[in-house]
Amino acid sequence: MKILIIVNNDIDTDPRVLNQWEALKEHAEIHFLANSVKNTNHTAFFNFGDITRRYTFHYNYPVLFRKMVTLLITLFKGLLGLKAKLKYKNPHERRYWQYVKIKKLNQIKSQHTYDYIIANDIDTLPIAVYLKKKDTKLIFDAHEYFLDEDHDPLWIQYERPYRKYLIDTHLKDIDVFMTVGDNIAERFQKELNLTQKPEVVYNAKKHFENKPTPVNPDKIRMVHHGVALPNRNLEALLKVTQKLPPHFELHLYLKKIDGYYYNQLMDMAKTCERVFIHNAVPFDKIIPTISQYDAGIFFIEKNSYNYANCLPNKFFEFIQAKLMLIMSSTYEIDKFIQKYKNGIIVQGDIDKIVNHIKSLTAEQIHQYKQKSAELAKILSVEEEWKKIRKILNINE
């Protein structure tokens, strides 16, 4: 069996695509069409940036040279745009294909026949359809709900119709439709008039063999990990900790993305001796690292449809680390925590959240951690791999 996985991202840092690869690597020859791949075994790799004319080769050169090359590239793309206007009457078709190197795609198509193509996200779907042959099955993994990602008026005016056109145009070519959660799957089915609900595959994590650590009633340790960006609302975690009783502490493992925001958090942390900011750890070290703590904490503002329905990677990482969960309310999070009783859902203003958390006892936290331990195998990625293999008709 021969499979092409397409994603406009780096393979080694995309957890969902890595889950696809893990599920299939023992059963098929895997080819990648992506931005980069370094540590993930594969048979063939095609650079997505080369095919879509995303030129970055000059970025490391001196400023003057970089500006000159950027100017030349801009002029070149302008000419391509004029050429595309003659070829494509539809503005959405023109927008998508004007920078795509069709010759490169034809080379791949002439040299390779795939049993399955997995297209990740809407921006890879037309290319996947182009590469599809008569007997090729196309799996479209939409990830989240891509038609409602931003409330900015310009996004709504220009991006949403473009994406809607892409999915409407190529829907007939999709053999299996996948997404990340039940509510999102139901909305896709309704909005796109699908005959059946898309397959739901969670962004789960590998089962981690450990037992919940004991809870010290004199030092309850909360933990959060991720990127330091303003839209992550990390300052709320610090504000909550500052108001909690002195036996609560917060540990943050942060990847420095926005330097200004990161420094703001560092300054805030200095005002509370119970807040500790650590360097980020590699993906494969996250669960072992956070497993030493008592509760995984995660806040999210439901300012978009996807945020209101998210089931973040952290949810699964906290469970594999055998932690209690302290999380904001979303459709998916509420559903799981209410069913499995492995944490609490917090919402409202800072004081309301503080009152909810400070009422927790060591015994309650221990019970929540035990529930996460019971869940760890049920909600492991190994179960999601079985779903993926079933979708591709691979016998276990």
N, C-alpha and C positions, 0 to 999 in steps of 0.2 A: 504493500500500500504506500502511496506517495501523497504527501500532504503539504500544501503551501499555507503558511500562516502570514497574514499581512497586517501590519500595524504601523501607524505613523508615530513611532516611539522607539525608545531603546529597549531591546528585548530584556536585558539583564535587570532593568529597574521597573518592569511592568508586571506586577504580581498576577494580574488576571491572565495575561498572555503566558506567563511562566506556568500557571496552572494548566493551561491547554497543552503546553509542551510536555509537562510532567505526565499528564494523562495519556499521551499518545506516543512518547518517545520509544517505548519498548515494542510498539506495534506497527510503526510506520517509519518511512524515510521522511525526515522533516526538512523542509526548505523554508527560509525566512525572507520576506520582503519587508524591510524595516529600516530604521535609522542607523542602528548599530547592533552588533552582538559580539561579545568578547568571551564570556564564560559559559555560554549555553551551547551544548553540543548540537551540531546540525550538519546536514549534508551539503547544503548550498545556501548562499546568502546573496541577496540583491539589495542594493542601497536605494531606499525609498527617496531620499533626498536627491540622488542623481536622476532618477526617473522623473521627478517633479520639478527639476531645475531649481533646487533650493541651494544656492551657492554660498558656502561658508569657508571655502579654502583660504581666503585672503584675510580672515579676521585676526590672525596672529601677527600680521606684518605691521610695519610702522604706519602711523596715522595717514601720512600723505599718500602712500601707496594704496592703503586700504580705501581711501576716499576716491582715488582715481579708478580703481577696479569697480567699486560700487557704482560709480557714475556710468561706466561702460556696461555693467550688467543691467542697470536701469534702462539705458538706451536700447539694449538688446531685447529686454522684455517688452519695451514699448513697441518695437517692431513685431514681436510675436503677437502682441495684442491686436495690432492692425491686421495681421495675417489671419488671426482667429475670427475677426469680425467678418471677413469674407467667407470663411468656411462654416461658421456656426451662427445661424440666425437667432437661435434661442440664447438669451443672455446667461442663463444658468449653465448651459452646455459650454458656452464660450469661457465662462469663469473657471470651470473645472479643467477643461482640456487644453487651454491655451499654453500652459507651461509644461504639459506632460510630453515626454519623449516617446512617441508612439513606436519609433524604431526599436527602442529598448524593450518595450512591452512585446513587440513582435518577435524579438530574439528569444525572449523567455518562452513565449507561446509556441514557437517553432521547435524549440529544443526540449520542452517538458510537457508531459500530459499528467495532470493531477487527478487523483481519485476524489480528493476533497480540497476545497479552498476555504479557509476560515478568514473572513474579513472582519477586522475589529474596528468599530466606530464607523460612522456614516461617511467620513472622508476617504475611506478605502474601498467603499462598495463599488463605484463605477469601474475602478481598475480590476477588481476581482471579477466582475461580470465580463469585462473585456478578455480576461485570461481564461475564463471558463470555456470548456469544450463540451461536446455533446453528452458525454458520459460523466462529466464532473459534477459532483454535488457541491452546492455553495451553502456554507454555514455563515450566517450573518450574526455576529455578536454586537448588538447595539450598545452594550454596556449600559449607560444610564439613558434617561429620556432626553434625546438630543434636540427635541423640538421646543423645549422650554428651559433653556439653560441660563438665560439672562433677561432681565426686565428693562434693560437699556433700550430706549426708543429706536436707536439706529440698528441695534441687533434684531429687534422685532421686525423692523422694516426691511432689512437687507438679508440677514442671516437665516431667519426662520423660513421665508419662502424658498430660499435656495436649498436648504436641507429638506424641506417638504418635497420639492421637485425631485431631488435625488432619490428619496425613498419611494415616491410614487412611481417614478420611471423604472426603477429596478426591482420593485417588489415581486414581480412575476418571475424573476430569475433566482429568487431565494428559495432554497429547499428547506432549510431549518432556520428559524428566527430565535435568537437567544437574548436574554437580558439578565439584570442583576437582582430583581426582586419581584414579588407577586403583584403589588399595586401598579408598578411600572409596566409589567407584562399586561395587566388588564387594560391599562390606558392605551398601550400600543394596539391591542386587539380592537378596542372600540374606535380609536381615531383612524386606524388604517383599514378598518373593516376586514380584519383577518378572520379566516374561517376557524382558526383555533388559537388559543392563547400561546404566546411564545414560551419556549422552554426557560425555566428559571435555574440559573447556575450561580451559587453564592461564591463570594470571594473568600472562601474559607482558608484555613491554614493547616499545615501538617500536624498530625497528632503529636503532642509533646509529652513524653513520659516523665511525670513528676507528681508529687503530692502537694497539696496546699500547705504553705508554710504556716506555722502557728501565729496567732494574732496577739501582739503585746498590747494590753489595754492602756498602757502608759505611753505608747507610741504607735499610733495608727498611721500607716504610711500609704499615701495615695500616689499614683504615678500616671504620667501622660507622656506620649512620645509622638514625634511627627515633625513637620516643617514649621519654621517660625515665619508665618505670614499673617498680615492683619485680619484677613477674612476667617482665620481660625479662632478668633475671639479668645486667645490665650490669657489676656489680661483679666478676664472674668474668673479664670481658675485661681489666679493670684489674689484677687479681691475676696473671693470666697475663703481661701485659706487664711488670709489675714484676720477674718472675722470668726473663724472657727476656734474652739477651745485649744489650749496650748499642747494637748496631746495629739493633735492632727498635724501632719507635715505633708508637703507636696514635693515630688521629684519630677522634673521635666527633662526629657532627653530630646534635644532640639537640633534640627538641621538648620544652619544659618543660611536663609535664602534672602530675606530682606534685612540688610545690616542695620538700618535705622530702627526698624521695629524690634529686632533682636536686642539692640542696645537699650531700648525703652524697657523691655522685659527685664533685662539685667538690672537696670536702675530700680525697677519696682521690687525685684527680689531682694535687693539690699535693705529694703525697709521692713522685711519680715525674715527673721532668722530661721523660720521653719519652711522656707522655700529654697530648693536646691536645683540649680540648672546644670545639667551635664551635657557633654557632647553626644551627638547622635551616634548610634551603633549600627553596624551593617544589618541588612535585612535578616540574615540567618542568625543574628545574635539578639534580635529584639525580644523574642519570647523567653529565652533563658535569662536575659537581663531583667526583664520586668517581673519575672516569677518570684523574685525575692520580696515583692511588696504585697500589700493587702487589698487594695482597691484600684482598679483602672478607672480613670475619670475622663469624661469627654463631653464637651458642650458644643452645641451647634445652633446657629440661628436659622430658623426655617424661612429663609428669604427667597427660596426658589422651590420649584416642584421637586427637583432631585434631592435637595437638602431635606425637604419634608418627608421624603420616602427613602432616605439612605439607610444602608446597613454597612457601616464603614469597616475597613480592614481591621481597625482597632477592636471592634466588637469581637471578632474571631481570635485576635491575638490575646486579648484579655482572658477569653475563655480557655485557650490553650495554656496560658500562664497560671490558670486556676485562681483567678482573681475574682473578687466581688466586682460588679459593674455599677458605676455611678454615671448615668448617661442622660442626655437631653431626650426629650420626647420626639420620636419620628414614628411613622406608621409601622415600619419593620421592627425597629427597636422595641416599641411598645408590645408588639405581637409576641416577640420572643421572650422578653423579660416577664410579661404577664403569664406566659405559658410555663416557663421553666423556673421562675422564682430565684434567679441567680443574681439579683441586684435591685436597684431602685431607679426610678425615673424621676428626674428633677426638672422643674420648670418654674417660671415666674421670675421675680426680681432676686437680687443677690441675697437679701435677708431671708426670703422664703427658702431659697436653696440651702443657705447656711443652717436654718432651723431643721430642715429635713436631714441633713448630713450629721449634724452634731448629736442628734438623738440616737444614732447608731451605737450599739454596744459591741464589745469584742466578740461576744457569743453570736450575735446576729451576723456580724461580718464573717465569722468562721463558717456559719451555716450557708451563707451565700457562696463562699469559696468552695464548699463541698458540692453545692449544686453545679457550679461551673465545672468541677472535676467530673461529675457524672455526665455532663453534656459533652465533654471534650471529644469523645469518640463519635458521638452522634453528629456533631457539627464540625467534623474534621474535613479537610480537603480530599482525603481519600474517598469519602462518600461522593463528593462532587466529581472526582475523576471518573467514577462509575457512571454518572449521568452523561459525561462527555463521551465516554466510550460507547455508551448505549446509543447516543445520538448518531454516532458514526458507524453503528452496526458492528462494533468490535465485540466479539464474545470474550467474556472474562475467563 
